[in-house]
Amino acid sequence: MRALLVVNPNATTTTVRIRDVLVRALRSQVSLEVMYTEQRGHAAELARKAAQERLDLVVTLGGDGTVNEAVNGLLTAESGPAEHQADLRPALAIVPGGSTNVFARALGLPRDWTEGMGVILEALREQRTRTVGLGRADDRYFTFCAGFGIDAEVIARVEHARRRGRTSTPGLYIRSAIAQYTVADARRPPSITLERPDGSQDTGISTVIVQNTAPWTYIGDRPIQCCPDASVDLGLDLLALKELRVASTTITAARMLGRRPNPRGKHVLHLHDLAGFTLRSSTPMAFQVDGDYLGERDKLDFTAIPNALRIVC
């Protein structure tokens, strides 16, 4: 079996020791090449080349951003298989090396890298994989979530803080969310319209979270559940807030953190197992996928991609 290990040396919990142990362990079972990412987008380039060269496996050591890039590389290889033909592209194995590792944990992989590595090695010996669906927003694939509005604005604020030397922690995200919510434009008039495939529309929306699996994210060990029924085996789920008033937003946030999460209310729109839809905004709004800020958009087309990728787990 020919494999590529993609290492993000700047990932939060990645160390030289972890890399060395992982490389030795993988080389006991596969013919392994190791590559280190050098800038944003590099993991996608490496994974795309692996798919073009018909490797059997791509392993990532990094956070959700590294995983997302690798997935996009695998799904956009030139002359590659169709989106839904997972068996014809390299499988993906994820070793958690970031601060949150949402997708790996959603798949049931251990948060600890040593335990995660053990699961992967066992799965390789048994030739065990799981086929999952992905989401796509315009031309960008995502594994667990996308956001249009305030959650993307929070991520932009966090990324700015990290560029200034701050460490990614749950506290940083919480402080950034509070700070972003209190700025003047966080409660601007709703400007988003949701267009469904049947032509019907929902208007007056302030922010949208789209999920391909649950949870949306974690605060430490605690999951935040916007769409608790979201699954990689189904279509996309959506939570839209029609207003961002203090009282209603606080209640919704509390329900996302509850033991039996069920965000609801007259200001909440919750849709399950969607094949696709379009979001439009009268003004450009922040956009993110899998925790990476991608700038502002005024229109996004979302599509569920079934049978897209094999995961070693």
C-alpha beads as a LAMMPS data file, in Angstrom:
LAMMPS data file: protein, C-alpha beads

313 atoms
312 bonds

1 atom types
1 bond types

-500.0 500.0 xlo xhi
-500.0 500.0 ylo yhi
-500.0 500.0 zlo zhi

Masses

1 110.0

Atoms # bond

1 1 1 0.000 0.000 0.000
2 1 1 1.377 3.420 -1.014
3 1 1 0.612 6.275 1.354
4 1 1 1.340 9.950 1.893
5 1 1 1.570 11.544 5.339
6 1 1 0.745 15.254 5.274
7 1 1 2.069 17.019 8.367
8 1 1 1.143 20.534 9.442
9 1 1 4.176 21.455 11.597
10 1 1 2.333 24.486 12.961
11 1 1 -0.702 22.593 14.256
12 1 1 -1.479 23.266 17.910
13 1 1 -0.546 19.901 19.428
14 1 1 1.883 18.599 16.799
15 1 1 5.454 17.977 17.971
16 1 1 8.596 16.429 16.493
17 1 1 8.148 13.430 18.776
18 1 1 4.595 12.835 17.576
19 1 1 5.707 13.014 13.942
20 1 1 8.583 10.587 14.455
21 1 1 6.456 8.036 16.322
22 1 1 3.690 8.251 13.721
23 1 1 6.106 7.852 10.805
24 1 1 7.707 4.756 12.323
25 1 1 4.324 3.212 13.079
26 1 1 2.930 3.841 9.599
27 1 1 6.053 2.565 7.865
28 1 1 5.524 -0.758 9.595
29 1 1 2.393 -1.214 7.458
30 1 1 2.652 0.959 4.326
31 1 1 5.148 2.390 1.873
32 1 1 5.181 5.940 3.191
33 1 1 6.186 9.348 1.876
34 1 1 6.178 12.277 4.323
35 1 1 5.521 15.880 3.305
36 1 1 5.281 19.028 5.456
37 1 1 2.922 21.870 4.652
38 1 1 4.585 25.236 4.068
39 1 1 1.665 27.611 3.618
40 1 1 -2.101 27.740 3.450
41 1 1 -3.402 25.557 0.621
42 1 1 -0.321 23.335 0.506
43 1 1 -2.105 20.308 2.013
44 1 1 -4.644 20.473 -0.819
45 1 1 -1.851 20.482 -3.400
46 1 1 -0.171 17.477 -1.791
47 1 1 -3.393 15.470 -1.525
48 1 1 -4.351 16.332 -5.123
49 1 1 -0.991 15.053 -6.350
50 1 1 -1.428 11.867 -4.294
51 1 1 -4.781 11.251 -5.981
52 1 1 -3.319 11.916 -9.432
53 1 1 -0.525 9.417 -8.718
54 1 1 -3.123 6.866 -7.564
55 1 1 -1.805 6.423 -4.048
56 1 1 -3.918 4.240 -1.787
57 1 1 -3.964 6.412 1.316
58 1 1 -3.476 9.991 2.528
59 1 1 -2.849 10.501 6.259
60 1 1 -3.111 13.938 7.856
61 1 1 -1.431 15.086 11.050
62 1 1 -2.912 18.458 11.896
63 1 1 -6.181 20.136 12.740
64 1 1 -9.496 20.498 10.940
65 1 1 -7.991 22.997 8.499
66 1 1 -5.418 20.454 7.323
67 1 1 -8.123 17.803 6.978
68 1 1 -10.319 20.170 4.968
69 1 1 -7.505 21.045 2.585
70 1 1 -6.621 17.373 2.079
71 1 1 -10.266 16.548 1.358
72 1 1 -10.478 19.338 -1.208
73 1 1 -7.299 18.113 -2.855
74 1 1 -8.611 14.550 -3.085
75 1 1 -11.946 15.671 -4.520
76 1 1 -10.473 18.030 -7.139
77 1 1 -7.727 15.899 -8.694
78 1 1 -7.620 16.389 -12.466
79 1 1 -9.237 13.577 -14.435
80 1 1 -10.239 12.017 -11.124
81 1 1 -13.384 10.008 -10.364
82 1 1 -16.786 11.606 -9.998
83 1 1 -17.670 13.144 -6.633
84 1 1 -19.670 10.142 -5.455
85 1 1 -17.093 7.487 -6.433
86 1 1 -15.228 7.156 -3.141
87 1 1 -13.746 3.747 -3.992
88 1 1 -11.742 5.237 -6.869
89 1 1 -9.779 7.815 -4.854
90 1 1 -7.287 7.444 -1.979
91 1 1 -8.732 6.801 1.456
92 1 1 -8.126 9.373 4.193
93 1 1 -6.794 8.702 7.702
94 1 1 -6.893 11.478 10.311
95 1 1 -4.456 11.725 13.219
96 1 1 -5.674 14.538 15.531
97 1 1 -3.079 17.269 15.868
98 1 1 -5.120 20.445 16.213
99 1 1 -6.834 22.195 19.087
100 1 1 -10.358 20.917 18.415
101 1 1 -10.350 18.098 15.805
102 1 1 -14.113 18.291 15.287
103 1 1 -14.408 15.976 12.282
104 1 1 -12.212 13.228 13.746
105 1 1 -14.157 13.280 16.998
106 1 1 -17.489 13.308 15.154
107 1 1 -16.378 10.085 13.454
108 1 1 -15.704 8.524 16.832
109 1 1 -11.902 8.746 16.680
110 1 1 -10.128 9.339 20.011
111 1 1 -9.015 12.869 20.807
112 1 1 -5.599 11.623 21.983
113 1 1 -3.181 11.212 19.074
114 1 1 -1.688 7.962 20.388
115 1 1 -5.089 6.318 20.696
116 1 1 -6.098 7.725 17.326
117 1 1 -2.961 6.304 15.752
118 1 1 -3.756 2.919 17.279
119 1 1 -7.250 2.943 15.755
120 1 1 -5.816 3.788 12.332
121 1 1 -3.163 1.059 12.463
122 1 1 -5.767 -1.516 13.488
123 1 1 -8.080 -0.384 10.688
124 1 1 -5.249 -0.638 8.149
125 1 1 -4.474 -4.197 9.253
126 1 1 -8.148 -5.118 8.918
127 1 1 -8.595 -3.069 5.702
128 1 1 -11.466 -1.263 7.397
129 1 1 -12.880 1.994 6.035
130 1 1 -16.080 3.967 6.325
131 1 1 -17.589 5.810 3.355
132 1 1 -18.947 9.268 4.195
133 1 1 -20.715 12.099 2.467
134 1 1 -19.417 15.663 2.273
135 1 1 -20.906 19.095 1.864
136 1 1 -19.965 21.548 -0.866
137 1 1 -20.368 25.322 -0.799
138 1 1 -19.794 26.617 -4.329
139 1 1 -16.486 24.924 -5.201
140 1 1 -15.269 24.286 -1.627
141 1 1 -15.922 20.951 0.082
142 1 1 -16.432 20.701 3.842
143 1 1 -16.444 17.805 6.267
144 1 1 -18.504 19.001 9.236
145 1 1 -19.756 22.580 8.930
146 1 1 -20.009 25.826 7.031
147 1 1 -21.207 29.187 8.247
148 1 1 -22.566 32.366 6.694
149 1 1 -22.762 35.290 9.084
150 1 1 -21.716 35.787 12.678
151 1 1 -19.993 32.428 13.247
152 1 1 -17.696 33.142 10.290
153 1 1 -17.071 36.637 11.663
154 1 1 -16.004 35.074 14.970
155 1 1 -13.584 32.764 13.158
156 1 1 -12.127 35.738 11.275
157 1 1 -11.561 37.458 14.615
158 1 1 -9.878 34.328 16.042
159 1 1 -7.618 33.961 13.003
160 1 1 -6.569 37.589 13.371
161 1 1 -5.694 36.958 17.016
162 1 1 -3.677 33.853 16.100
163 1 1 -1.671 35.803 13.529
164 1 1 -0.763 38.141 16.374
165 1 1 0.604 35.226 18.382
166 1 1 -2.413 34.123 20.422
167 1 1 -2.933 30.393 21.024
168 1 1 -6.157 28.793 19.850
169 1 1 -8.122 27.867 22.987
170 1 1 -11.821 27.536 23.870
171 1 1 -11.454 30.749 25.866
172 1 1 -10.232 32.639 22.810
173 1 1 -13.289 31.528 20.824
174 1 1 -15.682 32.448 23.619
175 1 1 -14.153 35.900 24.085
176 1 1 -14.159 36.441 20.314
177 1 1 -17.822 35.417 20.062
178 1 1 -18.841 37.821 22.820
179 1 1 -16.774 40.628 21.308
180 1 1 -18.184 40.058 17.826
181 1 1 -21.751 39.896 19.087
182 1 1 -21.426 43.199 20.906
183 1 1 -20.162 45.181 17.907
184 1 1 -22.717 47.397 16.249
185 1 1 -23.155 45.413 13.026
186 1 1 -23.696 42.037 14.737
187 1 1 -27.391 42.831 15.141
188 1 1 -27.818 44.523 11.781
189 1 1 -31.136 43.999 9.956
190 1 1 -31.491 40.433 8.580
191 1 1 -30.328 40.257 4.952
192 1 1 -30.119 36.554 4.016
193 1 1 -32.609 34.677 1.843
194 1 1 -32.720 30.875 1.703
195 1 1 -33.827 29.468 -1.654
196 1 1 -34.976 25.845 -1.644
197 1 1 -34.859 23.538 -4.685
198 1 1 -38.649 23.681 -5.054
199 1 1 -38.453 27.458 -5.540
200 1 1 -39.796 28.429 -2.101
201 1 1 -37.905 31.032 -0.070
202 1 1 -37.277 31.952 3.547
203 1 1 -36.363 35.594 4.049
204 1 1 -35.279 37.819 6.914
205 1 1 -32.397 35.586 8.097
206 1 1 -29.438 36.997 10.045
207 1 1 -27.008 34.059 10.155
208 1 1 -26.847 30.447 8.931
209 1 1 -24.966 27.368 10.130
210 1 1 -24.819 24.339 7.814
211 1 1 -23.752 20.925 9.117
212 1 1 -22.650 17.725 7.410
213 1 1 -22.329 15.922 10.748
214 1 1 -22.772 16.660 14.443
215 1 1 -21.649 18.370 16.568
216 1 1 -21.048 21.820 15.111
217 1 1 -17.940 22.268 17.262
218 1 1 -16.616 21.746 20.792
219 1 1 -15.774 23.912 23.765
220 1 1 -13.089 21.719 25.275
221 1 1 -14.838 18.369 25.770
222 1 1 -18.335 19.810 25.512
223 1 1 -20.100 19.523 22.136
224 1 1 -22.130 22.403 20.738
225 1 1 -25.160 21.014 18.944
226 1 1 -26.843 23.284 16.420
227 1 1 -28.184 20.419 14.285
228 1 1 -27.961 17.303 16.492
229 1 1 -29.404 14.995 13.806
230 1 1 -26.837 15.904 11.140
231 1 1 -24.990 12.881 9.740
232 1 1 -22.351 12.076 7.106
233 1 1 -24.783 9.371 5.952
234 1 1 -27.505 11.896 5.073
235 1 1 -27.862 15.256 3.357
236 1 1 -27.088 18.640 4.918
237 1 1 -28.738 20.133 8.007
238 1 1 -29.282 23.837 8.497
239 1 1 -29.883 26.169 11.424
240 1 1 -30.863 29.732 10.563
241 1 1 -31.479 32.523 13.052
242 1 1 -33.930 35.138 11.910
243 1 1 -32.782 37.662 14.500
244 1 1 -29.869 38.161 16.874
245 1 1 -31.547 39.835 19.811
246 1 1 -29.892 39.301 23.172
247 1 1 -32.670 37.295 24.842
248 1 1 -33.488 34.949 21.939
249 1 1 -29.836 34.397 20.999
250 1 1 -28.934 33.583 24.619
251 1 1 -31.763 31.032 24.845
252 1 1 -30.704 29.390 21.558
253 1 1 -27.069 29.214 22.671
254 1 1 -28.103 27.621 25.971
255 1 1 -30.130 24.983 24.123
256 1 1 -27.129 24.184 21.908
257 1 1 -25.157 23.390 25.062
258 1 1 -27.914 21.423 26.796
259 1 1 -27.917 17.716 27.567
260 1 1 -30.791 17.299 25.112
261 1 1 -30.029 19.967 22.512
262 1 1 -33.003 21.177 20.540
263 1 1 -32.605 24.743 19.242
264 1 1 -36.099 25.985 18.469
265 1 1 -38.326 29.025 18.608
266 1 1 -40.127 31.416 16.296
267 1 1 -36.811 33.047 15.363
268 1 1 -35.175 29.685 14.500
269 1 1 -35.392 27.827 11.178
270 1 1 -34.157 24.223 11.418
271 1 1 -34.036 21.986 8.304
272 1 1 -32.848 18.374 8.059
273 1 1 -31.365 16.146 5.325
274 1 1 -31.261 18.642 2.450
275 1 1 -29.845 17.734 -0.978
276 1 1 -29.066 21.362 -1.736
277 1 1 -30.091 25.001 -1.403
278 1 1 -28.873 28.539 -2.088
279 1 1 -28.162 31.414 0.285
280 1 1 -28.252 35.015 -0.928
281 1 1 -27.494 38.184 0.994
282 1 1 -28.265 41.777 0.084
283 1 1 -24.809 42.684 1.435
284 1 1 -21.614 40.549 1.425
285 1 1 -21.285 38.468 4.583
286 1 1 -18.508 36.441 6.206
287 1 1 -18.176 32.811 5.117
288 1 1 -16.331 29.847 6.685
289 1 1 -15.943 26.114 6.129
290 1 1 -14.638 23.694 8.753
291 1 1 -13.360 26.570 10.869
292 1 1 -11.432 28.377 8.093
293 1 1 -12.483 31.919 7.207
294 1 1 -12.824 32.347 3.410
295 1 1 -13.815 35.993 3.071
296 1 1 -17.180 37.538 2.233
297 1 1 -19.840 36.363 -0.219
298 1 1 -23.290 37.519 -1.261
299 1 1 -24.364 34.162 -2.737
300 1 1 -23.531 30.521 -1.920
301 1 1 -24.803 27.309 -3.508
302 1 1 -24.784 24.326 -1.122
303 1 1 -24.882 20.675 -2.224
304 1 1 -24.727 17.378 -0.320
305 1 1 -22.255 14.923 -1.888
306 1 1 -23.016 11.307 -0.867
307 1 1 -20.441 8.488 -1.037
308 1 1 -17.643 11.019 -1.461
309 1 1 -14.738 9.715 0.601
310 1 1 -13.444 6.630 2.421
311 1 1 -12.182 7.242 5.948
312 1 1 -9.844 4.815 7.742
313 1 1 -11.372 4.494 11.197

Bonds

1 1 1 2
2 1 2 3
3 1 3 4
4 1 4 5
5 1 5 6
6 1 6 7
7 1 7 8
8 1 8 9
9 1 9 10
10 1 10 11
11 1 11 12
12 1 12 13
13 1 13 14
14 1 14 15
15 1 15 16
16 1 16 17
17 1 17 18
18 1 18 19
19 1 19 20
20 1 20 21
21 1 21 22
22 1 22 23
23 1 23 24
24 1 24 25
25 1 25 26
26 1 26 27
27 1 27 28
28 1 28 29
29 1 29 30
30 1 30 31
31 1 31 32
32 1 32 33
33 1 33 34
34 1 34 35
35 1 35 36
36 1 36 37
37 1 37 38
38 1 38 39
39 1 39 40
40 1 40 41
41 1 41 42
42 1 42 43
43 1 43 44
44 1 44 45
45 1 45 46
46 1 46 47
47 1 47 48
48 1 48 49
49 1 49 50
50 1 50 51
51 1 51 52
52 1 52 53
53 1 53 54
54 1 54 55
55 1 55 56
56 1 56 57
57 1 57 58
58 1 58 59
59 1 59 60
60 1 60 61
61 1 61 62
62 1 62 63
63 1 63 64
64 1 64 65
65 1 65 66
66 1 66 67
67 1 67 68
68 1 68 69
69 1 69 70
70 1 70 71
71 1 71 72
72 1 72 73
73 1 73 74
74 1 74 75
75 1 75 76
76 1 76 77
77 1 77 78
78 1 78 79
79 1 79 80
80 1 80 81
81 1 81 82
82 1 82 83
83 1 83 84
84 1 84 85
85 1 85 86
86 1 86 87
87 1 87 88
88 1 88 89
89 1 89 90
90 1 90 91
91 1 91 92
92 1 92 93
93 1 93 94
94 1 94 95
95 1 95 96
96 1 96 97
97 1 97 98
98 1 98 99
99 1 99 100
100 1 100 101
101 1 101 102
102 1 102 103
103 1 103 104
104 1 104 105
105 1 105 106
106 1 106 107
107 1 107 108
108 1 108 109
109 1 109 110
110 1 110 111
111 1 111 112
112 1 112 113
113 1 113 114
114 1 114 115
115 1 115 116
116 1 116 117
117 1 117 118
118 1 118 119
119 1 119 120
120 1 120 121
121 1 121 122
122 1 122 123
123 1 123 124
124 1 124 125
125 1 125 126
126 1 126 127
127 1 127 128
128 1 128 129
129 1 129 130
130 1 130 131
131 1 131 132
132 1 132 133
133 1 133 134
134 1 134 135
135 1 135 136
136 1 136 137
137 1 137 138
138 1 138 139
139 1 139 140
140 1 140 141
141 1 141 142
142 1 142 143
143 1 143 144
144 1 144 145
145 1 145 146
146 1 146 147
147 1 147 148
148 1 148 149
149 1 149 150
150 1 150 151
151 1 151 152
152 1 152 153
153 1 153 154
154 1 154 155
155 1 155 156
156 1 156 157
157 1 157 158
158 1 158 159
159 1 159 160
160 1 160 161
161 1 161 162
162 1 162 163
163 1 163 164
164 1 164 165
165 1 165 166
166 1 166 167
167 1 167 168
168 1 168 169
169 1 169 170
170 1 170 171
171 1 171 172
172 1 172 173
173 1 173 174
174 1 174 175
175 1 175 176
176 1 176 177
177 1 177 178
178 1 178 179
179 1 179 180
180 1 180 181
181 1 181 182
182 1 182 183
183 1 183 184
184 1 184 185
185 1 185 186
186 1 186 187
187 1 187 188
188 1 188 189
189 1 189 190
190 1 190 191
191 1 191 192
192 1 192 193
193 1 193 194
194 1 194 195
195 1 195 196
196 1 196 197
197 1 197 198
198 1 198 199
199 1 199 200
200 1 200 201
201 1 201 202
202 1 202 203
203 1 203 204
204 1 204 205
205 1 205 206
206 1 206 207
207 1 207 208
208 1 208 209
209 1 209 210
210 1 210 211
211 1 211 212
212 1 212 213
213 1 213 214
214 1 214 215
215 1 215 216
216 1 216 217
217 1 217 218
218 1 218 219
219 1 219 220
220 1 220 221
221 1 221 222
222 1 222 223
223 1 223 224
224 1 224 225
225 1 225 226
226 1 226 227
227 1 227 228
228 1 228 229
229 1 229 230
230 1 230 231
231 1 231 232
232 1 232 233
233 1 233 234
234 1 234 235
235 1 235 236
236 1 236 237
237 1 237 238
238 1 238 239
239 1 239 240
240 1 240 241
241 1 241 242
242 1 242 243
243 1 243 244
244 1 244 245
245 1 245 246
246 1 246 247
247 1 247 248
248 1 248 249
249 1 249 250
250 1 250 251
251 1 251 252
252 1 252 253
253 1 253 254
254 1 254 255
255 1 255 256
256 1 256 257
257 1 257 258
258 1 258 259
259 1 259 260
260 1 260 261
261 1 261 262
262 1 262 263
263 1 263 264
264 1 264 265
265 1 265 266
266 1 266 267
267 1 267 268
268 1 268 269
269 1 269 270
270 1 270 271
271 1 271 272
272 1 272 273
273 1 273 274
274 1 274 275
275 1 275 276
276 1 276 277
277 1 277 278
278 1 278 279
279 1 279 280
280 1 280 281
281 1 281 282
282 1 282 283
283 1 283 284
284 1 284 285
285 1 285 286
286 1 286 287
287 1 287 288
288 1 288 289
289 1 289 290
290 1 290 291
291 1 291 292
292 1 292 293
293 1 293 294
294 1 294 295
295 1 295 296
296 1 296 297
297 1 297 298
298 1 298 299
299 1 299 300
300 1 300 301
301 1 301 302
302 1 302 303
303 1 303 304
304 1 304 305
305 1 305 306
306 1 306 307
307 1 307 308
308 1 308 309
309 1 309 310
310 1 310 311
311 1 311 312
312 1 312 313
